[in-house]
């Protein structure tokens, strides 16, 4: 029979895997409980998260629009 010290690394890996699986399941349940407004807000946030994507007008803040409109004619 193996010594308990030989089993500890295996138990640690199994525990970590079980924890990650638990967090994944909880995350899926929370996703199902979102309102349409929360889903839209999260989608916009995820789309505008990087600086490269932040160059899209849909991601601009009010300050960005003011700076843009000071350089070109805005409607």
C-alpha positions in Angstrom: 0.0 0.0 0.0 1.2 3.5 -0.8 2.2 5.9 1.9 -0.2 8.8 2.4 2.6 11.3 1.4 2.6 9.7 -2.1 -1.2 10.3 -2.5 -1.2 14.0 -1.4 -0.2 15.4 -4.9 -2.9 13.4 -6.6 -5.5 14.6 -4.0 -4.3 18.2 -4.6 -4.8 17.9 -8.3 -8.2 16.4 -7.9 -9.2 19.1 -5.4 -8.1 21.8 -7.8 -10.0 20.3 -10.7 -13.1 19.9 -8.5 -12.9 23.6 -7.5 -12.5 24.8 -11.1 -15.5 22.6 -12.2 -17.6 24.1 -9.3 -16.7 27.7 -10.3 -17.6 26.9 -14.0 -21.0 25.5 -13.0 -21.7 28.5 -10.8 -20.7 30.9 -13.6 -23.1 29.1 -16.0 -26.0 29.5 -13.5 -25.3 33.2 -13.0 -25.3 33.7 -16.8 -28.8 32.2 -17.0 -30.1 34.7 -14.4 -29.0 37.9 -16.2 -31.6 40.4 -17.5 -31.5 41.5 -21.2 -30.1 44.8 -20.1 -27.3 43.1 -18.1 -26.5 40.9 -21.1 -26.3 44.0 -23.4 -24.1 45.9 -20.9 -21.7 42.9 -20.5 -21.5 42.5 -24.3 -20.6 46.2 -24.8 -18.0 45.9 -22.0 -16.4 42.8 -23.5 -16.4 44.4 -27.0 -14.7 47.6 -25.8 -12.2 46.0 -23.3 -9.0 46.5 -25.3 -7.4 49.7 -26.6 -7.5 48.5 -30.1 -11.2 47.8 -29.9 -11.7 51.0 -27.9 -11.0 52.9 -31.2 -14.5 51.9 -32.4 -17.1 54.8 -32.1 -19.4 52.4 -30.2 -16.9 52.3 -27.4 -16.2 56.0 -27.1 -17.0 58.0 -24.0 -18.5 61.4 -23.9 -15.0 62.9 -23.7 -13.9 61.0 -26.8 -16.9 62.3 -28.7 -16.2 65.9 -27.6 -12.5 65.6 -28.8 -13.7 64.1 -32.1 -16.3 66.8 -32.7 -13.8 69.6 -31.9 -11.8 68.4 -34.9 -14.6 67.5 -37.4 -18.1 68.7 -38.0 -20.5 66.5 -36.0 -24.2 66.3 -36.7 
